[in-house]
Amino acid sequence: MKINVNELNNYLDQEITFSGFVDAIRDKKWVMFVILRDNTGKVQMTIEKSDENNQKLLDIMTNLTVESTVKVTGKLVSNEAVKLGGIEIIPSTIEVTSMAQPLPFDFNNLDGVLIDTRLDYRWLDLRNEKNMLARQIESTMVQAMREFLYNNNFTEIHTPKLIGTASESGSSVFELKYFDRKAYLAQSPQFYKQMAMAAGMNRIFEVAPCFRAENSNTNRHATEFTSFDLEFSYIDSYEDVMSLEEDLLIAGLTKVKELYGDKIKEVFNKEVIIPTKPFPKMRLKDLYQELHERYNFDIPEHDIGDMNAEAEKLTYKLALEKYNSEFMFIVDYAATKRPFYHMRDENGVLQGYDLIWRGTEITSGSQREHRFDELAKNAKEKGLGKDVEFYLQFFKYGCPPHGGFAIGVDRLTMLLLGLTIKETQFLFRGPNRLEP
Ligand code: AMO
């Protein structure tokens, strides 16, 4: 196994083999310093020019470009004068494993480099320390959330992304040719999460792509994104769903703060704030009124019963000012604006919510309508016919009361680090971007 930079201290005064990128070459009069890099850090390799045996190594390095990769064998020694961790590699052999051509831009200094140029060469852009760190932080957040669910008896499932009918009414669907018929890319695992409840699986989750044919060029929309979806049974109300989401986010953020809190502050200038339970919650009607009174904001006519981007931004402001919280649940959306599978109470009040964090919606969730007759009625009201017939069948043969939610992983990372979605996704997918 390759030894990583952050493991080198275990090998002091030993003969080692180290592989990595050539980060920099500093050719001085008496000595050549080469900085080697992997995704865990940097280490110095020192070649003395006075030693005749080093001529071959110097020749290799003189002809080498930065960002080439090498495999170096040599002795790892301590040297207090070395700024990089007080250690250096004194090489005996250097093998060039790949030679880099001149780079299209300096990934260490991305100021002024267009985001589209960065995305064209995303594998170089990702070499930037900040981007490398963002990937590790996202991985930690998702790992901690997964672990929380495993510890709470959730089972991870994998639902199909090729589907016969649209899965999320209201958002557009990608259509594709499927032999001699049409198929669609799943906009959400919604129907299958609920099928798992009808199957008696009790508690499930999935972390997987969702596809949305939305022609929106904002800093928070992608046509493909990763959704952290879960669903669980035997709930009493959507309050149970919100409570689980609070615990889940607290678990994720606690781990991230523990491992990366200082680094996030240093590199991204963002504080990781662990929220406390319960997160503040507001009914949409009351929110409208507060936003009007405090910020003179009125929701446009066509958005009444729902939120829009401006309302989300101001909700963050309000959450901070009124509750000293970065999070806020919004409830009591208009049934006409929400999917038919959300339960409504006897007064027609929707049993669903959105969660706003730092000015952006990160989650939709709800108690689901699990009673066949009610669900069929709601679907009909929305004008959904044949498309949802297969889904309605799930509720015919017994199905426990249940609920769930989905968190957009890309949005979570983006808001955690103060980035745009293009900078955040491993490879952004939008209306004008399918490559690389
Ligand atoms: P919804 O459509 O609100 O709900 O999506 C859930 C969450 O997914 C993220 N998201 C997106 N992220 C990036 N680009 C997009 N175009 C995009 N669209 C959505 C957001 C959003 O809050 N089935 C329901 C969830 C449920 O009730 O369980 C659903 O899909 O963070």
Residues whose N, C-alpha, C, O or C-beta is under 5 A from the ligand:
A	BS01	AMO	Q187 S188 Q190 R212 R220 H221 A222 F225 L230 E361 I362 T363 S364 G365 S366 G404 F405 A406 I407 G408 R411
